[in-house]
Amino acid sequence: MPEHKQHQHQHQHQEQGRRPVPRRGWAAQTGVFLAVAFLAAGLCGALQPTTGIPPEVLQLTQFGPALAVAAAALLWPGRIRDRLAGTLPARSKGSEDHETRLRFGNRAALLLTPALITALCAGGALLTSGSLPVTSPHAFAHPLTLLVTAQLVGACAEEIGWRCYLQPLLRTRFGPVTASVLVGTAWGLWHVPALTQEPAYAAGFLTATIAMSVILGLALERVRSNRLLLAGGFHTLVNLGMLFVTDETSPATAPMVVLGAACLAAALPWIASARRAPTTPDMITAATADGPR
């Protein structure tokens, strides 16, 4: 083969290796993931009493999504790596530095957003009840370090499924907001006990999961490194805010409605920022642009 043709062939091979092929079978992968996530969570919840692990420290149901990712890895081993890596941004020399600064800003804003949600919940509690249900760390039967560590472990066990697998999977077929809403809906429905409460309570909870999913989806849109720690960190900080400020153990409807409203308010700036951002499709989106949406 002539040298120039050999170089051309190698260049084309390299480009093909970097260009994701259109994703097929996403519906089957989504169905299997959700089925295993729900069933595994139920099984882990049934086994919890036999383990002796206090549910106020760590709920084994949170490992349902992680087990679902393991099942998907067994069925589709060739695709799990790209899924867990997230969407692959299309980079150019002119925009790489700008995108790096944008991603860094998104990461910082993501980890600050739980403080905003907690503050809005505190303000809502003062308006609705006239008091702030703040719980002292000394009021719990377990050390604070254990609670924080367990919260992070449980949150990451969930987020490896929701934001590190399902979000990139749905992102191959839908836009970032639509994919995030779908993940947030599945995430909310997965919390079956919350949906057995009063309709207003269930609506507030579902609103919260969808809004938080939109925040996470937009913040991690072009992030490939530390996705699990970022999503798990956000999830943990929100849980801790609910634990120490909003009294998440209470079945009262008003605090959950306030949480849903607070998460929705916190998501609005992210949606507005995403609408103003330049529309530069990532490689996965571009590869599936002609497919159904």
C-alpha positions, 0 to 999 in steps of 0.5 A, spaced: 500 500 500 502 506 498 505 510 504 500 516 503 494 511 502 496 507 508 497 514 513 490 516 510 487 509 512 490 509 519 487 516 520 480 514 518 481 508 522 483 512 528 477 517 527 472 511 527 475 509 533 473 516 536 466 516 533 461 513 537 456 509 533 449 510 533 446 507 540 441 501 539 437 497 544 437 503 549 430 501 550 432 494 552 438 496 556 433 501 560 428 496 561 433 491 564 436 496 568 430 499 571 427 492 573 433 489 576 434 496 580 427 495 583 427 488 584 434 488 587 432 494 592 426 490 594 430 484 596 435 488 599 430 491 603 427 485 605 434 482 607 436 488 611 433 486 618 438 480 618 444 484 617 443 488 623 445 494 619 441 500 622 436 503 617 438 510 620 445 509 618 445 505 611 439 503 607 441 497 603 435 498 598 440 504 595 444 498 592 439 496 588 441 501 582 448 499 583 446 491 582 442 493 576 449 496 573 452 490 574 447 486 571 447 491 565 455 490 565 454 482 564 449 483 559 452 488 555 459 488 557 462 492 551 457 498 552 458 499 560 464 503 559 462 508 555 455 509 559 459 509 566 464 515 562 458 519 560 457 523 554 463 524 550 464 532 548 466 534 541 472 538 543 476 543 538 482 547 540 478 553 540 473 551 545 477 546 549 479 551 554 472 555 555 469 548 556 474 546 561 472 553 565 465 551 564 465 544 567 469 547 573 464 552 574 458 547 574 462 542 579 463 548 584 455 550 583 453 543 583 456 542 590 453 549 592 446 548 590 444 543 596 446 549 601 441 553 597 436 547 597 437 547 604 436 554 605 430 555 601 427 549 605 428 552 612 425 559 609 419 555 607 419 551 614 419 558 617 413 561 613 409 554 613 410 552 621 413 558 624 419 554 627 425 551 624 426 543 625 433 543 626 436 537 629 443 537 633 448 532 631 448 530 638 441 528 638 443 521 633 445 515 636 450 514 631 457 518 630 456 524 625 462 521 621 459 514 621 452 518 618 456 522 613 460 516 611 454 512 610 450 517 607 456 518 601 456 510 600 449 509 600 448 516 595 454 513 590 450 506 590 444 510 587 448 515 583 452 509 579 446 507 576 442 514 576 447 519 573 453 514 571 449 509 567 441 511 566 443 518 564 448 517 559 444 511 556 438 516 555 442 521 553 444 518 547 436 518 545 434 525 548 436 532 550 439 533 556 433 536 560 428 530 557 433 525 559 434 528 566 426 528 567 426 521 565 431 519 570 428 523 575 421 520 574 424 513 575 428 515 581 422 518 584 418 512 582 423 507 585 422 510 592 416 506 593 414 508 600 414 515 599 409 514 594 404 511 599 403 517 603 398 522 601 398 525 594 401 532 596 407 528 599 408 524 593 407 530 588 412 534 593 417 528 593 416 526 585 417 534 584 424 534 588 427 528 585 425 530 578 428 537 579 434 535 582 435 530 576 435 536 572 440 539 576 445 533 576 444 532 568 445 539 566 451 540 571 454 533 569 452 534 561 460 534 559 463 532 565 467 525 564 471 525 570 469 524 577 462 524 575 460 519 581 463 523 586 460 529 584 453 526 583 454 522 590 456 528 593 450 532 591 446 527 593 449 526 600 449 534 601 441 534 600 440 528 604 444 531 610 440 537 609 434 534 610 436 530 616 439 536 620 434 541 617 428 539 614 426 533 619 426 528 613 423 522 618 417 526 619 411 523 614 408 530 615 406 533 608 408 540 608 416 539 609 416 535 603 412 540 599 416 545 601 422 540 599 419 539 592 418 547 591 425 548 593 428 543 589 424 546 583 426 553 584 434 551 585 433 548 578 430 554 574 437 557 574 440 551 571 435 550 566 436 558 564 443 557 564 443 551 559 438 555 554 443 560 554 449 556 553 452 555 545 448 549 542 454 544 541 452 537 540 456 532 544 459 526 539 453 521 542 448 526 540 450 528 534 451 520 532 444 519 533 441 526 531 437 522 525 434 517 530 427 518 534 427 523 540 
